[in-house]
């Protein structure tokens, strides 16, 4: 396989804005603005690259290419903590390995598993998430296609069947679900 990777992954930091979307920020600005100290920044970089390496390996083993992703970090009880989702279709973009080279050679769009199709649908329906815009109604058929793509990614990455669970009491159900990871 002759996939043209960058010599090493590229880290493109962002920080939470007070409102709206995340703001891009350089590593230099992170340190100059004392958002985190140099030692913590080195740890964040190291963990992010380790996560990406692991995600890339798992994806490849399952016939996918982890193209890009985001990791969100915070400090909890004085420790660097990974927060939010990791390697999901909301936080990552995956291409199918099968046919990748051919599509690249022919300058064709890649088949992918991500939420990009949802973004494109929203933009086609004049929604970009700007102030004053209302989310368009998602037809049931489109909602079903979202479910199918998300479950496909889950099943492809995990090698198991996706079995949705009905949540009746979010607090107790989440507590029960997370007990296995504590």
C-alpha positions in Angstrom: 0.0 0.0 0.0 1.4 3.4 -1.0 -0.6 5.7 1.1 1.0 9.1 1.2 1.2 10.0 4.9 2.8 13.1 6.2 6.3 12.3 7.6 4.7 12.7 11.1 1.2 13.8 12.2 0.5 17.5 12.3 -0.9 18.9 15.5 -3.2 21.9 15.0 -4.2 23.2 18.5 -7.5 25.0 19.2 -8.9 26.5 22.4 -12.5 26.9 23.5 -13.9 30.3 22.6 -16.2 32.2 25.0 -18.9 31.7 22.4 -19.2 30.1 19.0 -16.6 27.7 17.5 -13.2 26.7 18.8 -10.4 29.1 18.0 -7.2 28.0 16.3 -4.1 28.8 18.2 -0.4 28.2 17.7 1.7 26.3 20.1 3.7 29.4 20.7 0.6 31.4 21.7 -0.5 28.6 24.0 2.8 29.0 25.9 3.1 32.9 25.6 -0.5 33.3 26.9 0.3 30.9 29.7 -2.7 28.7 28.9 -0.6 25.8 30.0 3.1 25.6 31.0 5.7 24.1 28.8 5.9 20.8 30.7 2.1 20.3 30.5 2.1 21.2 26.8 4.8 18.6 26.1 2.6 16.0 27.9 -0.4 17.0 25.9 1.5 16.7 22.6 2.9 13.4 23.6 -0.5 11.9 24.6 -2.2 13.3 21.5 0.4 11.7 19.2 0.2 8.4 21.2 -3.6 8.4 20.8 -3.3 9.1 17.1 -0.8 6.3 16.6 -3.1 3.9 18.4 -6.2 5.1 16.5 -4.3 4.8 13.2 -3.3 1.2 14.0 -6.8 0.1 15.1 -8.3 1.8 12.0 -5.9 0.1 9.6 -6.5 -3.3 11.2 -10.2 -2.8 10.4 -9.7 -1.6 6.8 -9.9 2.1 7.5 -7.6 5.1 7.5 -7.8 7.6 10.4 -7.4 10.8 8.4 -7.8 13.3 11.2 -9.3 13.6 14.6 -9.5 15.9 17.6 -8.7 15.3 21.2 -10.0 17.4 24.0 -8.0 17.7 27.2 -8.6 19.4 30.6 -7.2 19.3 34.0 -9.0 17.3 36.7 -7.8 17.1 40.2 -4.4 18.4 39.0 -4.0 15.7 36.3 -4.1 15.9 32.5 -7.4 14.4 31.6 -8.7 13.3 28.2 -12.3 14.5 27.9 -15.1 14.0 25.4 -15.3 11.4 22.7 -12.3 9.7 21.1 -12.1 8.4 17.6 -15.8 8.6 16.9 -17.4 9.8 13.7 -18.2 13.1 15.5 -14.5 13.7 16.3 -12.7 11.9 13.5 -12.7 11.3 9.8 -12.1 7.9 8.4 -11.5 6.8 4.8 -11.9 3.2 3.6 -8.6 1.6 2.9 -10.1 -0.5 0.1 -10.0 1.5 -3.1 -8.1 4.5 -1.5 -5.2 4.5 -3.9 -7.4 4.1 -7.0 -9.6 7.0 -5.9 -6.5 9.1 -5.2 -5.1 8.3 -8.6 -8.3 9.3 -10.3 -8.8 12.4 -8.1 -12.1 11.1 -6.9 -13.6 11.8 -3.5 -12.8 9.2 -0.9 -15.4 7.0 0.6 -15.5 7.9 4.3 -17.1 7.4 7.6 -17.5 10.6 9.4 -20.1 13.3 10.1 -19.1 15.2 6.9 -22.2 14.0 5.0 -24.3 15.5 7.8 -22.4 18.8 7.5 -22.9 18.8 3.7 -26.6 18.1 4.1 -27.0 20.9 6.5 -25.2 23.3 4.2 -27.3 22.2 1.3 -30.3 23.2 3.5 -28.8 26.6 4.2 -27.6 25.9 7.7 -24.1 26.7 8.9 -24.8 27.0 12.6 -24.7 30.8 12.5 -26.5 33.0 15.0 -30.2 33.3 14.2 -30.3 30.1 12.1 -32.7 27.3 13.0 -31.7 23.7 12.5 -33.7 22.3 9.6 -36.0 19.4 10.2 -34.2 16.1 9.5 -36.4 13.7 7.5 -36.8 10.3 9.1 -35.1 8.7 6.1 -32.0 10.9 6.6 -32.0 10.3 10.4 -31.9 6.6 9.6 -29.0 7.1 7.3 -27.1 8.9 10.1 -27.8 5.9 12.4 -26.6 3.5 9.8 -23.3 5.3 9.2 -22.6 5.7 12.9 -23.4 2.1 13.6 -21.2 1.0 10.6 -18.2 2.9 12.0 -18.8 1.4 15.5 -19.1 -2.1 14.1 -16.1 -1.7 11.7 -13.8 -0.4 14.4 -15.0 -2.6 17.3 -15.7 -5.8 15.3 -18.9 -6.2 17.3 -22.6 -5.6 16.5 -24.0 -2.3 17.6 -26.9 -2.8 20.0 -28.5 0.4 21.0 -29.7 0.7 24.6 -32.8 2.5 25.8 -31.9 5.1 28.3 -34.6 5.5 30.9 -32.8 7.4 33.6 -29.7 9.1 32.2 -27.9 9.5 35.6 -28.2 5.9 36.8 -27.8 4.4 33.4 -24.6 6.3 32.7 -23.3 5.5 36.2 -23.9 1.8 35.5 -22.3 2.0 32.0 -19.1 3.7 33.3 -18.6 1.4 36.3 -16.8 -1.1 34.1 -14.1 1.6 33.3 -13.4 2.8 36.9 
